[in-house]
């Protein structure tokens, strides 16, 4: 297919659908491109030469519909769009697989930059970087302040037993990709299980909240949109905070294929992010070490799965050959975080 007609995006069928469901929305021939950087679901930018939209669909050849639930993503951004939480305006949900071969949804295109590395943040300078990361915390506080029932999300998840299920889910994922000894990972999992904290009142949880899952733009470097809601649910809000702290911590591994933004000049220390969240949300964050250690465990499992697929020849590309070396680093960070409390 040509660059304007990437795989998984039939623009002719999309145009027919949009003309039928949203008459007058499209005013010219459609072209589209795949937006790089997505880790799971596919994201395309589409334009008619005047306006721009984004199409989200599951990966090509996907099997597990529950892992790529377009209805779920569309539902949460539709619910949050009328609130102060910055999300793209939803346009259309299509569950007819005859159109693109899988369910998908369309939303508005939002201008902004997803900062993925310290190197990308560096040109902002220390003051702008600091402000952007603190704004990331404030935006998370705003998300967690939304009353799920008031926006129609009272049944969006099962908060009771959330942490226990999460721990079990990722342990199961680990077992599915075990083909080598990983020192300390069973100890990390067992310790997390023994020290399970009591969750605060449930909120909408993003599930993968970090700097490169938001779009930053404008003169004030405001957060214009939170993206990638595929792991969202109702649950323990401190899991989002723990993940944010993890991604704001130095890995201590130069040229890592998985990076954090912690080394960017001006980036606030994890402790400051936690303090700001506590002050602005009013939540008790005394057990944040557990949530951060859980984030290290979760990422260790994800990376081990990637490494496992790489050893089977199912994953190719730059950097995948080094993912396996990262897993012990994440395990060690998890254990150290729990020990330090």
C-alpha positions in Angstrom: 0.0 0.0 0.0 1.1 3.6 -0.6 2.2 5.8 2.4 -1.2 7.6 2.0 -3.0 4.2 2.3 -1.2 2.4 5.1 -2.1 -1.3 6.0 -5.1 -1.6 8.2 -6.7 1.6 7.0 -9.1 1.4 4.0 -9.7 5.1 3.3 -12.4 4.5 0.8 -14.5 2.5 3.2 -13.7 4.9 6.0 -15.0 7.8 3.8 -18.2 6.0 3.0 -18.8 5.4 6.7 -18.1 9.0 7.7 -20.3 10.4 4.9 -23.1 8.2 6.1 -22.7 8.7 9.9 -21.3 12.3 10.0 -22.6 14.0 6.8 -20.6 17.0 5.9 -17.6 16.2 8.1 -15.3 15.2 5.3 -14.9 17.8 2.5 -12.2 16.3 0.3 -10.3 13.1 -0.6 -8.8 11.3 2.5 -5.2 10.5 3.0 -3.6 8.9 6.0 -0.4 7.8 7.7 0.5 5.5 10.6 1.6 7.4 13.7 4.8 5.8 14.9 5.4 5.1 18.6 2.3 3.1 19.5 3.1 -0.1 21.5 -0.1 -2.0 20.9 -3.1 -0.5 19.1 -2.5 1.2 15.7 -3.0 4.9 15.4 -3.4 6.8 12.1 -3.5 10.5 11.3 -6.2 11.1 8.6 -6.9 14.3 6.7 -9.1 15.6 3.9 -6.7 18.5 3.2 -8.6 20.8 5.6 -9.4 19.0 8.8 -7.5 16.2 10.6 -8.6 13.2 12.7 -7.1 10.2 14.3 -8.2 6.6 13.8 -7.4 4.0 16.5 -7.7 0.2 15.8 -6.3 -3.0 17.1 -3.1 -4.4 15.6 -3.2 -6.3 12.4 -4.0 -10.0 13.0 -5.1 -9.4 16.6 -6.7 -12.3 18.4 -7.8 -11.2 21.8 -10.5 -8.6 21.4 -10.5 -8.0 25.2 -6.9 -6.7 25.0 -7.8 -4.2 22.3 -11.2 -3.0 23.3 -12.1 0.0 21.1 -15.5 0.4 22.7 -13.8 0.8 26.0 -11.3 3.4 24.9 -14.1 5.3 23.0 -16.3 5.1 26.1 -13.8 6.6 28.5 -12.8 9.6 26.3 -16.5 10.2 25.5 -17.2 10.3 29.3 -14.2 12.5 30.1 -14.4 15.0 27.2 -17.1 17.2 28.9 -14.9 17.4 32.1 -11.7 19.4 32.6 -9.6 16.3 31.9 -7.9 16.9 28.5 -8.9 14.2 26.0 -9.5 14.4 22.3 -13.0 15.0 21.1 -14.6 11.6 20.1 -16.1 11.5 16.6 -17.3 8.0 15.9 -17.1 4.4 17.1 -17.5 1.6 14.5 -17.8 -2.0 15.6 -18.6 -3.3 12.1 -15.5 -5.3 11.2 -16.4 -5.1 7.5 -15.1 -1.5 7.3 -11.5 -1.9 8.5 -11.3 -5.5 9.5 -11.7 -4.7 13.2 -13.6 -2.4 15.4 -12.1 1.2 15.5 -12.9 4.7 16.5 -12.3 8.2 15.2 -11.4 11.2 17.3 -10.1 14.7 16.7 -6.5 15.3 15.9 -4.7 17.3 18.7 -1.5 19.1 18.1 1.2 18.5 20.6 4.4 16.6 21.4 4.7 13.3 23.3 8.1 13.6 25.0 9.6 10.1 25.3 13.2 10.7 26.3 15.4 13.0 28.3 17.1 14.0 25.0 13.7 15.2 23.6 13.0 17.2 26.7 16.4 18.9 26.8 15.7 21.6 24.3 12.8 22.9 26.5 15.4 23.9 29.1 15.2 23.2 32.9 12.4 25.6 33.7 10.0 24.5 31.0 10.8 20.8 31.7 10.1 21.2 35.3 6.8 23.0 34.7 5.7 20.3 32.1 6.4 17.4 34.5 4.6 19.1 37.4 1.7 19.8 35.2 1.6 16.1 34.4 1.1 15.5 38.1 -1.6 18.2 38.3 -3.5 16.7 35.3 -3.4 13.2 37.0 -4.9 14.8 40.1 -7.6 16.2 37.9 -8.3 12.8 36.4 -8.5 11.2 39.8 -10.9 13.9 41.0 -13.6 12.9 38.5 -16.6 11.1 40.1 -17.0 8.0 37.9 -20.8 7.9 38.6 -21.3 11.5 37.5 -19.7 10.8 34.0 -21.4 7.5 33.5 -18.5 5.3 34.4 -19.8 3.7 37.6 -19.6 0.3 36.0 -16.3 0.8 34.2 -14.4 -1.7 36.3 -14.4 -3.8 39.5 -12.5 -1.8 42.2 -13.0 -4.5 44.9 -9.9 -6.6 45.0 -8.2 -4.5 42.3 -4.6 -4.8 43.5 -4.8 -8.5 44.2 -6.2 -9.1 40.7 -3.5 -6.9 39.1 -0.8 -8.7 40.9 -2.2 -12.1 39.8 -2.7 -10.9 36.3 1.0 -9.9 35.8 2.2 -13.0 37.6 0.2 -15.1 35.0 1.8 -13.0 32.2 5.2 -13.8 33.7 4.5 -17.5 33.8 3.5 -17.4 30.1 6.9 -16.1 29.1 9.3 -17.9 31.4 12.2 -19.5 29.5 15.1 -18.5 31.7 15.9 -18.0 35.4 15.3 -14.4 36.6 16.9 -13.9 40.0 14.7 -12.0 42.4 11.5 -11.8 40.4 9.7 -14.4 42.5 10.8 -12.7 45.7 9.6 -9.4 44.3 6.2 -10.9 43.5 5.9 -12.6 46.8 6.8 -9.5 48.8 4.3 -7.4 46.9 1.7 -10.0 47.7 2.5 -10.1 51.5 2.5 -6.3 51.8 -0.6 -5.5 49.7 -1.8 -2.0 50.8 -5.4 -1.0 51.5 -6.6 0.9 48.4 -8.2 4.4 48.7 -11.6 5.1 47.2 -11.6 4.0 43.5 -11.2 6.5 40.6 -10.9 6.3 36.9 -7.3 4.9 36.4 -5.4 5.5 33.2 -3.2 2.5 33.6 -0.2 3.7 31.6 0.2 7.3 32.7 3.5 8.9 31.7 4.9 11.8 29.8 4.9 10.2 26.4 1.2 9.3 26.7 0.2 13.0 26.8 0.5 15.7 24.1 2.2 18.9 25.2 1.9 22.1 23.2 1.2 25.8 23.1 3.1 28.7 24.6 2.5 27.5 28.1 3.5 23.9 27.3 0.0 22.8 28.6 -1.1 19.2 28.4 -3.5 19.3 25.5 -4.6 15.6 25.6 -4.1 12.4 27.5 -3.8 9.5 25.0 -3.7 5.6 25.0 -6.6 4.7 27.3 -6.5 1.0 26.5 -5.6 0.0 30.0 -8.1 2.3 31.8 -10.5 1.1 34.3 -11.9 1.8 37.8 -9.4 1.0 40.4 -6.7 2.3 42.8 -5.5 5.7 41.7 -2.1 5.2 43.4 -1.2 2.7 40.7 -1.1 5.6 38.2 1.1 7.6 40.7 3.5 4.6 41.2 3.9 4.2 37.4 4.6 7.9 37.0 7.2 7.8 39.8 8.9 4.8 38.1 9.1 6.5 34.8 10.6 9.5 36.6 13.4 7.5 38.2 16.9 7.1 36.6 17.5 3.6 35.3 21.2 3.8 35.7 21.7 2.2 32.3 23.1 4.4 29.5 21.7 3.9 26.0 18.9 1.8 27.3 16.3 0.8 24.7 13.7 1.6 27.3 14.2 5.1 28.8 12.8 7.3 31.4 12.8 11.1 31.3 14.5 11.5 34.7 17.9 12.7 33.4 16.4 15.8 31.6 17.7 19.0 33.1 15.1 20.5 35.4 13.1 17.2 35.8 11.6 17.1 39.3 12.8 14.3 41.6 10.2 11.5 42.2 9.8 12.6 45.8 8.6 16.0 44.7 6.1 14.5 42.3 4.7 12.4 45.2 4.5 15.4 47.5 2.8 17.5 44.9 0.2 14.7 44.2 -0.4 14.3 47.9 -0.8 18.0 48.5 -3.2 18.6 45.6 -5.2 15.4 45.8 -5.4 15.1 49.6 -4.7 11.4 49.4 -2.5 9.4 51.8 0.6 8.4 49.8 2.5 6.7 52.6 2.5 3.4 50.8 3.7 4.9 47.4 6.8 2.6 47.6 4.6 -0.4 47.1 2.9 1.1 44.1 6.3 2.1 42.6 7.7 -1.4 43.2 4.6 -2.9 41.6 5.3 -0.7 38.6 8.9 -2.0 38.3 7.5 -5.5 38.5 4.9 -4.9 35.9 7.4 -3.4 33.5 9.8 -6.3 34.2 7.1 -8.7 33.1 6.3 -6.7 30.0 9.9 -6.6 29.0 10.4 -10.3 29.7 7.5 -11.0 27.4 9.1 -8.9 24.6 12.4 -10.7 25.2 10.7 -14.1 25.1 9.1 -13.3 21.8 12.4 -12.0 20.5 14.1 -15.4 21.4 11.4 -17.1 19.4 12.0 -14.9 16.4 8.6 -13.3 16.7 9.8 -9.7 17.3 12.4 -8.0 15.1 13.7 -4.4 15.0 16.2 -2.1 16.6 16.9 -2.5 20.3 14.9 -5.7 20.9 18.1 -7.7 21.2 18.9 -5.7 24.4 15.5 -5.8 26.1 16.5 -9.0 28.0 19.4 -7.2 29.7 16.9 -4.7 31.1 14.7 -7.1 33.0 17.1 -7.8 35.9 17.6 -4.0 36.3 13.8 -3.5 36.7 13.7 -6.4 39.2 16.5 -4.9 41.2 14.8 -1.5 41.3 11.6 -3.1 42.5 13.3 -5.0 45.3 15.3 -1.9 46.3 12.2 0.3 46.4 10.4 -2.1 48.7 13.5 -2.4 51.0 13.8 1.4 51.3 10.0 1.7 51.8 
